[in-house]
Amino acid sequence: MVMMGLERLMTSLKSKLMKSMKMKNSYDKIEKSESMRLEIRSRKARKLIQHTLKIADSPNSRSYTL
């Protein structure tokens, strides 16, 4: 008896949660402008450069200078 009540409770909570999530996602997707795309690319490039420098500066790095 208790398990069936818990199952019903979980089912109703799941359905309410799914409905609320669907409501939040009902907005239109914003088109990215060229400046937004450029900013995203430059952020990715900066992140990649930082990651590369971090690896190169680490004492365990196997990079060799010629």
Long-range contacts (C-beta under 8 A, 24 or more apart in sequence): none
